[in-house]
Amino acid sequence: MPLASAQPALLVLADGTSYKGWSFGASGTAIGEVVFNTGMTGYQEVLTDPSYCGQIVTFTYPELGNTGVNKDDEESNGPQVMGAIARNISVRPSNWRSTQSLPDYLKQHNIPGIYGVDTRALTRKLRSSGAMNGAISTEILDPAELLQQVQDAPSMAGLNLVREVTTNEIYEWSEATDAAWEFSSGIPTPEGEPLTVVALDFGIKRNILRRLASYGCRVVVVPINTPSEEILKYNPDGIFLSNGPGDPSAVTEGIETTRALLDSQKPVFGICMGHQILGHALGAETFKLKFGHRGLNHPAGLEQRVEITSQNHGFAITADSLNPEVEITHLNLNDRTVAGLRHKSLPLFSVQYHPEASPGPHDADYLFEQFVNSMREHRKTKTSV
């Protein structure tokens, strides 16, 4: 049932399908690629993940906002989505950490939302027809008029959204995972001087930075247009390639910088967009998935090894485009797309999922330790020469 004060709202997809509902969050019109996330929790982390820039997220869990929002669960400086779609919403959160309701939070950040939508039917529509552009509006309630705006919007394919979310200036990150929330008991004690990691910010999540700091790393975050020469002036022990939004093939500056950094033979670890960027730098190609992978329980693995992973991406590496020096380490076990790779002779590896969780399982946190061990080996080799 709509709230007494709720405004009518309209959702229109690029194929002309429309859904009536009620507004929560800000008034206005939002246009973006409509996708769905199957997670049962973690809506605030999803809304604030820069990888969702340019997208309107459909939440398949039937009620949103029960636990409100709080500063600790933000993955960036506020929501990054264009809009949100829900079946039902809660305006009276019940959680000891909550500082604000979800509708008030979205309104504060000028993000429109629509609820009262049959999200099951919408998800089935996106699964059969594929992710597509759409719009939410409280201003334009004529489906034909709103459809015209949707059809004028650019496609996600070929779109470089990393420029919208990358940092504007270089900064260092030192905050580790709060001891009360630490989920890994096997983190090794740092040895000697901290390992320096330069992170290329394609839209980095804060929990990635926290995990690197928890493993004893000094983390320097740089914009994607930072020249490789400037990055190497930090004498990094390793290079990290972050998650991010949009079409990886369009992020030419990131691909070129990564390719130049590979000549240094320093350890490289990529996550999500970073995985795709590393693939491009190694000569591979990517393609757009029909409706993408967005949820908290995607199985990934190879040769009897399975991890339950958090995923959020709409593109994937084309397996046949990988050169013989690169091997696949993980497949998405739902559709057999590439979910991990490594170089056979250089310390380069990446995954098409989120080992840092937030939200999601912690099965893959060991990858941060793997990166740290690779950097230690590289430092020892460099010192002994």
Secondary structure, DSSP 8 states (H G I E B T S, - for coil): ---TT--EEEEEETTS-EEEEEEEE--SEEEEEEEEE--SS-HHHHHT-GGGTTEEEEE-SSEE-TT-B-GGG-SSSS--SSEEEESEE-SS---TT--B-HHHHHHHTT-EEEES--HHHHHHHHHHH--EEEEEESS---HHHHHHHHHHS--STT---HHHHS-SS-EEE-----GGG---S------SS-EEEEEE-SS--HHHHHHHHHTTEEEEEE-TT--HHHHHTT--SEEEE----S-GGG-HHHHHHHHHHHTTT--EEEETHHHHHHHHHTT--EEEEEEEEEEEEEEEEETTEEEEEEEEEEEEE-GGGS-TTEEEEEEETTT--EEEEEESSSSEEEESS-TT-SSS--TTTHHHHHHHHHHHHHHHHHHH-
